[in-house]
Amino acid sequence: MSLPPESIEQGRCYLADGRAYPQVRQVLHIHSDGRVLYRSRPPRPVRDRWARGVCDLKAFALAASREVSCDWTPPRQLRNGYTMRALALSLALASAPNIAWAQALPSTVTMTCGQAQASVSSRGSLAMSTGQGTSDLFVSGRRGCLSGERVTPAWVQTRDNPQCVLFVCRASTSSRD
């Protein structure tokens, strides 16, 4: 079961089929070109571990089965037998669309270092391809990070600089961060 793409709203959480288990996905931003920036976690939270992701709005809606609260956990009886269904659906969704969307992202390899830094700075945060099949979410400052994350430098290859400095959010390793 999937939801209509127009029903997906920023800030709301949805139950979605993940790669090996269902996921709770929270929409962080819906871009004007139809990409969705979201964060996801397994149905049984492990110390508030959320991972970030980017996908097409239609693919997000197709994987979403219903809206849930962001702290949702499944009843015990739903866990048995659910993994194979989730795995089958996620394998079907994970094959070609992810590659196509990774290629549609702006690429650091084709930009100069200054262009990449200016693109992130002007938007606050921006998902960019960093090479063949790899991408990351770059931020211009702390406001682009989630609670429990800190800004750290990331060195990426650009057209004119093999070690251009951009910034990403990473999980804090101490209580002081």
N, C-alpha and C positions, 0 to 999 in steps of 0.2 A: 504494500500500500504506500502511496506517495502523496505529497501535498501539492497543491497548485503553486507555482513559483510566485505568483502575486501575493500569496498569503504569508510568505517568509518576511519577517520583520527584524530590524536591527535591535539588539538587546535581548531578544527572546531566545529560549532554549528549545531544542527539538531532539527527539529520540531518533537516532539514525543508525543504519547498519554500518558498522566499521569493518575493518579487515578481518578480524577474527572474533569479534564480540560487538554487541550494540554499544553505541557511544552517545553521550549527551553532548550536543554541539550548541554552543552559544554564538550567535551572529554578532560579530564586532562591527562590521562595516559592509555595506553593499555598494560596490563601485558602480559608476554610471555605465561602464561597459559590460555589466552583468556578472562580474566576478564577486564572490563572497569571501570575505576574510572572517574566519571563525576560529574558535578555540574548542577543543574537544577533550573529553576524559572518559575513562572506562565507567561503566555503570556503578561500580563500587569504588568510590574515590579513595585514592592513596595520597594522603597529605596534600590535598588540593592540587594535584598534578594535572595541569592543563597543557595541552600541546596546541600549537597554532597550525592552521591550514588555510589554503586558498583553493577554491574550485568555482566552476560555473554555477550560476544560480539554478539552472535547470537540473544539473547533476545533484546539487545540494537538496533541492526539493524532491527529486526522485528517491534519494536515500532516506529522507525524513519520513517517518511514519506518523508522528503526531507531535504536538507541542507538549512539553513537560516543564516542571519547575527546574531551575538550574541545580538544585540539590537532590534531584530525583534518583532513587535507587530501585531496582526491580524487586517485586515480591519474590520470595524463594522459589516458588513453583515455575516461574518464567525462565529461570536460568537453564534448566535441563532441556536439551534438544534445540536450544536457540542458536548455538554456535554454528552448526552445520548450515542452517539457513542463512545466517549472517555471512558466513564464509563464501557460500555460493554466490550470493548477491554482490558481495564486495569484489570478488574476483571478476565478475562480469563488468562491474563499474570501473575497476582499477586498470583494465587493460589499456585501451587506446586514449580515452578522454584525458587522462592525467598528462600524458606526453604532449598532446595537442595544446593544453592550457599552459604547460610549462614553457612551451615555445612561444606562446602569445604574450608572455610577460616581457616587460622591457629587459634588455640584457646589459649587464655591466661590461661585457666583453666588447660590445659595439660602441660604447660611450667612452668619452674621455673621463678622467677622474673627476674633474670639475663638474661635468654634466651629471654624473651619477650623484655627487654630493648635493648639487643644486636641486635635482629631482626629488631627493629624499627631504631636503630642507623645506622645499615649497609645499610638500604634501603632509609633512609630519611623520608619516610612515608610508612605506612603499614596498610591495613584494616585487623582487627582481630576480631574473635568472642570472646565475653566476657561472654558467657553463652548460655543457651538454647534460640535461636531465637533473640539474641541481638548481635550487633557488633558496632564498631566505627573505625574511621580512626585515627591512632596514628601517631604523627610526632616527629622528633628529634629536631626540632627548627623552628624558624620563617619562614624559606624558604618554609616550607610545608604548610603555611597558605595563604589564599587569601587576597586581599586588604580589609581592614575593619575588619579583624579578628586578634585575639591575641592568643598566646599560653597559655593554662591553664592546671594545673595538673588534672589528672583523676586517681582515685584509683580503681584498678581492682583486682579481685581475680586471683591468680596464684596457681600452685601446692604447692608452699612452703610459700606463703605469701598472707594473705587475703586482704591486702591493699598495693599492689605493685604500685608504682608511675610511670605512663606513662604520656605523654602529648598529648593534642588534641587542635584543633583550635575552637574557639568560637567567635561569633560576639562581636565586641567591644561595650562596654556600654557607653563610653565617647569619646569625640573628642581627648583626650590625648593619648589613647592607640595606 
